[in-house]
Amino acid sequence: MIVLDRCAVSTVDSAGTEHASGHVVIQDGRIQSVDSGPAPRPYESHTYVDASSCLVTPGLINTHHHLYQWATRGLAQDATLFEWLTTLYPIWRGLDDSVTHAAASAGLAKLALTGCTLAADHHYVFPSGGGDVFNALVSAGRRIGIRLEAIRGSMDRGQSHGGLPPDNLVEETEAALIATEQAIGDYHSAADDALVRVAVGPCSPFSVSRELMTGAAALARRHDVRLHTHLAETLDEEEQCLAENGCTPTEYAEQLGWLGSDVWLAHTVHLSSEAVKRLGATSTGSAHCPTSNGRLGTGIAPVRDLLDAGAPVGLGVDGAASNEDGGLHVELRSALHQARQRGGPKALDVREALWLGTMGGARCLGRDDSLGSIEPGKVADLAVWDLSGMDYAGIADPVAALVLGTPPPLKLLLVGGRVVVQDGQLLTASTDELARDLSAASAKLQEAAR
């Protein structure tokens, strides 16, 4: 049992319940109670945490990432998305299981240190001879101790068939589907407190055939797992889709059976008003990646419109090769700023930004029944933000301090009641060791590309 006491609490429940001074009691990895006022001191053995000057929120949820890209940060700094991809694909041909594990471990550590308790990682690069890179990703998640939505991605459309990736970096269609089904069998758990779930994720329409897209959708629905892909990220993508298929990316996705409540899409920047309505009507989710979209200059997603249409919207960090910061907390503020640049100062408020990073993400990943808010019976994935420093002095609204201010240190990060971060320090791995391993992996990968 853990008792968090004397803290501000933002539950992010459907009523928006908040407590200026309250408490949260955790028992056996679940939230037992949350309320205002001082915590009742239980008779049984427990850990008591004086969390005064702290804000407790649900753990943040990252709905889109490419953790292997932590080994290739800082490259193609001024490129468009297509230029960036064609620069990096030749380097990624050298990816193997050791590089993947080092990059994923470091990336997940940064996510944990910035309040993330669940990360969706879209891994779609499987070079020949690279070993079991998907297992390397899953083992990194278990090492760091946060939850992982491991998305078994795929590409089968190389340059000789009009795609962007080199031919020797793509899989055969049937082989990709077989490997995806194997990943589900090996790693997926449907338990509401699962540390690892597997989703099905062909990379994007410009690197995947129609056959793989439809086959992947059928496979996912046969196994009752979720579907994920990139969509409508750039105008280049829309022009290519119109030229090849005579329709927009959203129309193409719908033709292939890729809209629905079991689907969430990365980016969705370039959507017509009709496309926004279709995502809302079908409850198709969107992973909004404001920093990465800004880094690549792809545009600003219509988040306000999607929310008003009823589409689930969560936040994504995206690959660290297009968002070198790699942390999740900063996406709260980036999302708010971009929404207001698009629609004015009332387009998104601080509590909506926090909702995107918690319940919005849980809805995208189909886990809002057990995660994303602080309610009795839900899994105790919690972030305890320390707002005692100079950076937050005088900000009376703790949610405003969290979203608009400097990223606060974590007094605690709990995943199912287990302490992963304490007083700003990662407890599950040495950050010095992670940095050394990442530097070696990055050097190895880039040397192989020379």
N, C-alpha and C positions, 0 to 999 in steps of 0.2 A: 504494500500500500504506500502511495505517495500523496502527501497533502501539500498543495500549493496555496499559500495564504497571503492575504493583504495585498492582492494584486488587482490591477484593472483587467477585465476580461471582455474580449470581443468574441462572442460565441459563433457569429456568422450563421446562426440558425435562420429559419424562414421568417421569423419575426424581427430579426436584427437585434436580439437581446444583448445588452451590454451591462456590465457592472463596474462602476467607478472604483469600488473597493470590494472585492469578493474573494472567492476561493474555488478551487477545483480539487476534487478527491478522486484518486485513481486506484482501482483495485484489480489485480490480476490482468493488467494491460488494457483495461477498459475504463471509461469514464463512469464513475459511480454517481457523482453529483457535481453540480455547478450552481452557485448561488451568490447573492450579495452578502456582505457582512463577514465576520471572522469565521474561520472553519471550525466545525466541531472536532474536538480532539478524540479520535477513536481509542478504544481500550486496547485493541490489538497492536502488535508491533508495526511501526510505520516510519517512513522518512518524512520529516517535516521540513518544508522549504519556506522561509520568510521571503516572499517575492514582492515586498514593498518596492515601489518605484519601477515595477516591471509591468509589461503588458503581456497577457497570455492570449495567443491566437491558435487556431488550428495550424498544424504544420503546413507549409507551402507545398504546392503540387506543381511539378514541371511537366507540361504535356508534350514537349517536343525537344529532343536533343540528339546529338551525334557525338557520343563520348569519345570515340576513336580519334576525332579531330583535335583533341587536346595535344596530340603529337605534331600538329602542323599549324600552329597558331602564327599569326604575324605575316602570312604570305598573301600575295595578290591583293595588296592593300587598297588599291584604287580601281578594282575591277568590277564589272557588272557580274551578275550571277553566272551567266553562261561562260564568261571569260574566267571567272574564279574557278568554276568546275573544270574547265579544260586545262587550267594550270595545275590543279591539285590532283586530278585523276591519275596522272602518271606517277605521282609520289605515292598515292594510296595503293598502287600495285604492289608495293613492298610491305604492306600491312601483314602482320602475323599475330599469333595468339599472345606472344609476350608483349608486343607493342600495344595491342588492344587492352590487355590487362593493366598495364602501367598507366595508359591514358585514361581508361575508364575509372580506375581507382582514384587518380588525382581529381578527375572531373566530379566524381561523386562526393569526394571530400569537400571540394569547394561548394557544392550544392548544400551539403549538410551544414557547413559553417555559415551559410546564408539563409538558413531556416527551412530548407527543403526536406520533407520526409518521404516523398514519393516522386520518382523520376521516370518518365517514359523515354526510353532510348531507342531510336530508329537506326538499326544497324543493317546496312544493305551492301557492304563491300566484303566479298569473300574471295580473295585472290587464291589461285591454285597454289598449293604448297604452303599455305599460311597457317595450317593447323586448325584447331577447333576454336575459331575466334568467338563464336557465340557463347561457348562455355566460358571463355575468358571474360566476356562481359558479365555473365551471370555470377561468376565467382568474385568479380570485383564488387558487385552489389552486396553479396554476402559478407565480404571483407569489411566494407565501410558501414554496413548495417542499416541503410535506408531501403525503403521499398522500391522495387524495380518493375516497371512495365516494359519487359524486354520485347521489342518489336522485331520479329524476324523479317528483315527486308529482303529485297531481291531486285536484280536488273537482268533483263535478257535481250535488251535492244542496244547493241553496240553501234559504233560509227558506221559500219558497213550497211546497217539497216536504218540509217537516219537518226540514230541516237547520239548522245553526247559522250558516254564512256568509251574507252578503248575496247575493242572486241575481246581482248584477253582479260578484261575485268568483269565480264558478265557471265551469267550462268545459262545453261540450257533451260528452257521453260519447265519441262517436266522435272528436271533435277532440282530446280528451285522449289517447286511445289512439294516434292518428296521431302526435301530438307526442312521446309517449313513445318510440315506435318510432324516430322520427327522432333523438332524443337518443342512443339506443343506437348507431345507425349512425354518428353524428358523433363520439362521444367514448369509447365503451367499448373497452377492451383486455383480452383474456383472458390476457395475459402474466403470469407469476408475480411480476414486478417492476413491474407497471403502476403508473404514477402516478395514472391516472384509470380507474376502473371506473364503470359505470352500473348502478343497480338500479331496480326498478319499485316505486312506493310510493303507491298511493291513500291519502289522508290518514287516514281513520278511518270506522268504520261510521256515525257520525252526520253525516258530510259527504260520503258517497260512496254511490252506488246499488249495488244488487246486481249490475246489469249491468256497471258499471265494475270492481267487485271481481273478478268471474269473467273478464271480458275481459282485465284486467291480468294475472291469473295465467296465462292461456293465452298471452299475449304474452311474458311473461317466460320461460316454459318453452320457447317456440318459439326464443327467442334464447339460452337457457342463461345467463340472468342471475338475480340474486337478487330476492326479494320482501320488502317491508317495509311495515308499517303500525302505527298505534297500536292497542292493544287492552287492555281491562280496566284502564283507568287510574283510573276513579272509580266510585262506587256509582251516580251519576246515569246513567252509560253503561249499567250493567247493568240498571237499571230501565227505561230506554228500549228496550234490546234485548229484554227480556222482554215489554214491552208491544207492540212492533212485530213481533217474530219468534217469540215464544213460546219463546225459548231464551236461554241466557247468551251473552255475546260469544264465548267460546271455542267453544261448540257451533256458533254461527253461522259462525265462521271455518272450522271443519271442514266444514260443509255447503258452503261456497264453494270448497273446495280450498285453503284457506290455512293448513294445517298441513303441515309437511314439513321435510326437511333443507336445503331451499333458501330457507327463510323464517326471518326473525327479527322479533320483535314488540317494540314499545316499551312499557315500563312493566310490564305484566302484574302489577299490584298486587293486584287482586281476583280470585283464582283459587280455586276449590274444590279439594279434594284430588283429585278425579277429573280436573279440568282440568290440574293439575300432572302427573299421570300421563300424560295425553295428550300434553303437550308433551315429556315425557321419551321416551315411546314412539316419537314421530315425529321426534325430534331437532330440534324447532322451537326456535330461539334466542330469548333474551330480552335486551333492552337495559335494564339496571337503571339508573335515573336518580335516585339517592337525594336529591341536593340539590334538584332541581326538584320531586320528589314532596313533600319537606318544605316547600318554599316555598309550594306550592299546597295543602298539607294533604290530599293524596289518600290517604295511607296508606303502609304499608311492604310492599314486595314480598317474597314468600316465597322468598328466594334460597336458603337452606339446603335447603328442600324441592325446589326445582328442580334444584339440583346433585345431590342424592341420587337424584333421578329420572332423571338422565342428560341433562338438557337443557343445551345450551350457554348460558352466561350471560356477558355482557360488561357493561361500564360505559358510560353515556352522560351527557354534560353536559346535554343538552337545550337548547332555545332560551334564549338569554341574556335574554329577557324574562321567563323564569321561573327563571333562575339567573344573576343579574347578575355573579357571579364569572367564569363562563365558562371556567375552567381545568379541566384534567382530573385533575391530581395529587390535588386535594382529594377527589375522588370515591372514591379508595382508602380513605381514613379514614372518609368518610361511609358507605360501604357496610358497612364493618366495624362501625361504631357502630349503624347501623340493624338489621343482622342480630342484634347482641347485644341490642338493645332488644326485639326480637321473640322471640329464642330463648335468651337468656342468654349468658354470657361465652365459651362454647365453640362458639357457633353459626358463627363464622367467625374464622379466625386470620389473621395478617399475610401469610403466604405465599399463602393462598387469596385474600386481597384483591388481592395483586399478580397472581395468576393471572387473576382477573377482568379486570384492566386490560390484560392482555397476551394470553395464549393463549386466554382465554375470548372476548375480542373477536375474535381471529383466527378462531376457530371460527364465531362468529356470521356473519362476513363471508365464510366459505369460503376463508380464506387461511392456514390453519394449516399448509399444506404448505411455505410459504415465509416466513411471518412469525410473530411472537408468542413466539419462543424464540431463545436463542443457541446455535446448533448449526452445525457445518460444512456449508457448502452453502447455508444460508439467506441471505436478503437482509440486509444489514448496516444494519438500522434499530435504532439503539441510543441509550439515554439514559445519560449519564455524570453521576451526581449527586455534587455536592461536599458531603461530610459533615464538612468540617474545622472548621466554625464552632462557636461556643459552644452553639448550639441542639442539637447532637448529641453534645457532649462527654460521655463517660461511658456512652453507650449502646453496649454491646458488640455487639449484633446489628444490622448495618447495614440489614437489611430492616425490622426494627422501627423504626429511626430514620426510614426513608423513609415508612412507612405511618402510624405513630402521631405523628410529629413535625411540626414546621413544614415546609412545602414547601421542599425544598432548592434552591439555585441549580444550574443546569446548567453543568458544565464544558464539555460537548459534547452536542449532539444531532445524530446522523447519520441521514440518510435515504438508503439505498443507498450508504453510505460518503461521501456529500456532507455537509459541515458546514453546518447550518442555524442552529444556536445555538452560540456560543462564549463562555465566561466570562460567562454570563447575558445576552448581547446577541444579538439577532436580526441575522443577517448579510444576509438576503435583502431587507429593506425597512427604511425608517426608521420607528421607532415614533412619532416626533413627527409625521411626515407622515400616518401611519395614523390617529392621534388627531385631527388637524385634519380629515381627510377624513370620518371617522366623525361628528364633531360637526356638520359641515356637512350631511351626509346626514340625520342625525337631525332637525336643525332643518327641513330641507326637507320631510321626510315629515310631521312633526307640524304644520307650518304649512299644508300642503295639506289636512289634515283639519279645520282650523278653519272 
